[in-house]
Amino acid sequence: MWVKLYHLWESLRRGPGRWRQLFRTRRARRGAVLLAGAGVLAALFVRAAAAPVGCANEDLAPAALMAAAAAQSRGGQAAESGAAGAQEKSPEKVVYLTFDDGPSATTDTVLDVLKEEGVPATFFVVSAENNAKYLPTLARTVAEGHLVGLHSASHRYSKIYSSTDAFWQDIGELQAAIAPYVPEPCTCLRFPGGSSNTVSRKYGGSGIMKELKAQAEEKGYRVVDWNVCAEDAAGGHPTVQEIYDNVVREVDDRASCVVLMHDTAATKNTAKALPDIIRWFKNAGYRFDTVDHLPAA
């Protein structure tokens, strides 16, 4: 303490100029601290502003990817029995392209690419307000040999997962909305977020997905997840190259691939990446099909 008092006395003794210099130095330090703090707050604000709106990758269940991969592996990788030392028969390589959350202004572009490349796909559709004007596109989708599956009328997690009754009411609304354009009943269903999602627990409890999956089976629906994800629903708006790379990376050595993509107004880059994605699968020896032909688990 005596040392501190001595230094304070010396500062005063050397005159007001020295004292003002010391004050300015401390004020500068405080200013630097304030500026640094402001920079951190600004960074946090920018990061929050960039958060995705609507469907986001964090809503999708990684467990669903593993479940789908296991199911397809069991269904598509049977080995031939034979003499001792006989090699297993190589499984046929099949890819199922799927698009969620449409139709939108992007859907026609996706359909153009599929037509040009001569491959089928499956569209898990939504009939929310922003989809309504594009629902007639489903007539073209069916006419060109693609499959339409059920996703959700509203895609609002808080509504559809509040109870099992709420979910099936939502699906009923979706069926009514698409009926004028899709003549055949839809038997394939993809739960928003996937069948193993955890976001539903917030609204309907920990057991709601188990109940819904059992009810879907009772009603005759085939629940379809995925094992390859384009990650195109990310809030950061991935580039065409990033979407392509995401798909190719997740294929790995899978013989049966159910690829999750989106055909929303916000995923135009997916439509741009699609030609190269299709050509990659063709060059790798995959056959294209719709999910109603998936092997049984």
Secondary structure, 3 states (H helix, E strand, C coil): CHHHHHHHHHHHHCCHHHHHHHHHHHHHHHHHHHHHHHHHHHHHHHHHHCCCCCCCHHHCCHHHHHHHHHHHHHHHCCCCCCCCCCCCCCCCCEEEEEEECCCCCCHHHHHHHHHHHCCCCEEEEECCCCCHHHCCHHHHHHHCCCEEEEEECCCCHHHHCCCHHHHHHHHHHHHHHHCCCCCCCCCEECCCCCCCCCCCHHHHCCCHHHHHHHHHHHCCCEECCCCEECCCCCCCCCCHHHHHHHHHHHHCCCCEEEEEEECCCCCHHHHHHHHHHHHHHHHCCCEECCHHHCCCC
